[in-house]
Amino acid sequence: MAQALGYIRVSTVEQNTVRQLDGVSIDRHFIDTCSGSTQERPALLELKAYCRDGDIVVVHDISRLARNIADLIELIKFFNAKGVAVEFKKEGMTFTVDQSNPMNTLMLNLLGSVYQFEREMMLERQREGIAKAKSVGKYKGRSLSVSTTEIIERLRQGMSIRKIASELGISTTTVQKIKKSVD
């Protein structure tokens, strides 16, 4: 029996998932709380494995499924190849394996490109803001999840940078910076 499968994605836990498919009859929801810049999202991977021929994946809007045009097209092709339709509520567009609609394809490419452009502009503004804040000494980066003392103590014990990073769940770059500051 075919199912309506809702895919919802928000970037942060503070964002509300309810509004995305509010009022839409869905048999099962798949919800991600992460960036749409990659296809490696837990709920999306689960949805891809779960969906069956005849199902329909319902998404609020194009940007919720993918934030770049290549991933967007690849995902739609993936679902369609499995016999699964993809419906975007906000744009009023549906993509199925047996439906060839040149206007929908054009709109998908245009809107997907706009969402990709929007994301790239946001990241550029973010980089500019960080650079400006750094130049006036107001940006120090993210605070450490472990104490500097723990890292220094392990360095003095002769542990390798990689092992310290692995054990403490931090990047090797962080360990290297702290090592450099005490040398």
Secondary structure, 3 states (H helix, E strand, C coil): CCCEEEEEEECCCCCCCHHHHCCCCCCEEEEEECCCCCCCCHHHHHHHHHCCCCCEEEECCHHHHCCCHHHHHHHHHHHHHCCCEEEECCCCEEECCCCCCHHHHHHHHHHHHHHHHHHHHHHHHHHHHHHHHHHCCCCCCCCCCCCHHHHHHHHHCCCCHHHHHHHHCCCHHHHHHHHHHHC
